[in-house]
């Protein structure tokens, strides 16, 4: 694929976002670049060969404990180390679309993703950023439900008017086992992103969706 430009990037934040990014890297690594951001070294060690792996947090505790405010503090403290990375800057600047993917229910992704989206939009003005949130099943814990409500409040109050977002719901696959549910939803996200890349669009003499149409969509 000499001379081919990867137009799509995924920034997977937290374990859920990381697993989506890892699936995309395995299936469509020639089409999509992936960035992993996490507060857990163990989670980062489980995903992909991407050169873009960033650990955030104070280092004394692994993970976020589903604590959204703590993750906002972590991101605030470490965001410059990500944004000042020249390879990261070049990769993002080269993209037409970057999807910021996370769970809405956890701590790391739920707390950091909306803030990360706003920061990226202010810096990389020529890139289209799309927030992708994964909603929990109805049987989720009270803490996960609370985090999801806070994530959605933050999305609708602060982001919705000026941002593009996509929400996926684990409840849609609740008839499956927990593992199968996560795999099914992750697969749906990655396949939707692949389609939005326009890779399947071919010139025809008939009506079709061109690149400008896809950007409007």
N, C-alpha and C positions, 0 to 999 in steps of 0.2 A: 504494500500500500504506500509506495514511495510518493512523497509530496502530499499525502492525505493529511488534512487538518482535523484533529479531534475537536469537535465543536462543543462537546458535552463534558462537564465536570460534575462530580458528586462530592460533597463534603458530608461525610457521615460522622455525626456527633453522638457520643455515647455508644452503648452496646448495640442498640437497635439500629441506629444509623450506620454503625460500623458493619453490621451483618448485611445490610442492604448494599453498602459499598463493596463489600467483599464478594457478594454474589455478582454484582455488575463487573467487577474486575475479572472474576473467573470466566464469565460468559462472554463479555464484550470488552476485554482489555484493549483490543485494537481500536475501539470506538470511544471509550470513556476513560478519563483520568479520575483517580479517586484520592481524596484526602481523608485521613482518619484523625479525629480529635477525641481524646478520652481522658478521664481522670484516673484510669486504671491501667497500669503497665500490663497486667495479665490479659485484659481485653485487647490491648493493642498488639500483643504477641500472637493472638489468635487470628489476626486478619491480614491477609494479603502481603504482596511484595512491594507495594507502593512505596516510593521514597518519601512520601508526605505523611509522616506520622508524628503527631504532636501530643505530648502529655501536658495536661494542665492540672493545677492543684499544688498544695503545699508540700507534697511528697511524704508527709508523715502518715497519711491515711489513704488507703486505696479506695477509689470509688467516691460516690457522692452521698450514699445512704438515702437516695431519693429526696435530697434536700435541694430544692431549686434555688433559694437565695444563696446558699453556699456556692453553687456552681456559677452564679453570676459574679460573685466575688473572685472565684478562681479565674474566670475568663478575663475579668477586668485586670487582674494581676499579670496574666500571661499573654494577653492578646498581641502585644507588641512583638513578642518573639515569633509569632506566626506571621503577622503582617510584614515584618521586616525581613523575612526569608525571601531572598531574591528569586529562588526557584519557584516558590509558591506564587509570588507576584507575577512572574512570567507565565506560569501555567494558567492562572485565573484570567489574566489579561488576554490570553489567546482564545478564550472560550466565548461562544455565543450564549450558551445557557449553563448556569451552575445551579444544581439542586442541593439545598441544605436540608439534610434528612435526619430525623430523630424521632424517638418516641415522644408522645405528649405526656406520658404517665410517669416516667422515671425521674431522675434528678439531673444527671449530666446533660443529656440531650434536651430535655424539656426546659431546663433552666437556661442553657447556653444558646440554643439554636435561634430563637427570635432575636436575641441581642446580636448574635453573629450576623444574622441577615441584615439588620439595620446598618451595622458597621461596614459590611462589604458593599452595600448599595451606595454608601457615601463615598467610598474610596474608588471603586471600580465602576465608573459611570457608564461605560459602554457595554457592560455585561448584564444580561438578564438573569436575575436571581429568583429562584422559586423555592418557597418553603414547603417541605413535605413533612407532615406530621402523621404519626401512627397512633390511633386511638386504642385504648385497652378494651378487653371484653367487659361485659356488665358484671362479671363475677370478680373483677379486680379488687384489690384491697382499698380501704378507705383513703389511705395515703395516695395511692395511684389515681383514684378518682379526684381527689382534691388537686393533685398536680395537674391533671388534665383540665379541670375547670380553670385553674389559674393560667395555664398555657393558652386555652381558648379565649379567655378574657383578654390576655395580652395580645393575642392575634387580632381579635375583632376590634379592640379599642385603639390599638396603636399601629397595626400593620395593614389591616384589610383594605383600606381605601387606596393605598399606594403600593400594594404588593400583590403578587400572584402567589397563590398557595394551593396545595393539594392535600386533602386529608384522606387517609385510609383507615378502615375500621376492622380491628381483629374480630369483632363480633360477627362479621359476615362469614367467617369460617369457623364459628364456634362449635359446629357439629363435628369437627376434627379434634384430634389430640392437640395438646398445647404445642408440641413441636411442629406438627403438620400445619397448624394454624399460622404460626410464624413463618414457616417456609412458603405457604401459599400467598400470604400477603406480601412478603418480600419479593416473591416472583412477580406478582402483579405490578409492584412499583417499578421494578427493573425493566419489565417488558413495556410498560407505559413510557418510561424514559427513552427506551430504544426507539419506539415509534415516533416520539416527539423529536428525536434527532434528525428525522427526515431520511434516514438511511434507506428506507423502503420506497422512497419517492423516485420514480423514473419518468423521464419525458415520454409523453404519449400525444397522439394527435387529438385526444379527447380531453374533457375537463379533468383537471387534477389539482392537487394542492402543491403550490410551489413554495420556495423558502420564505418568501414574504408572508404568504398565507399562514405558514406554520408559526412564524414569529408572532403574528397577530393572535393566533389561537393560544 
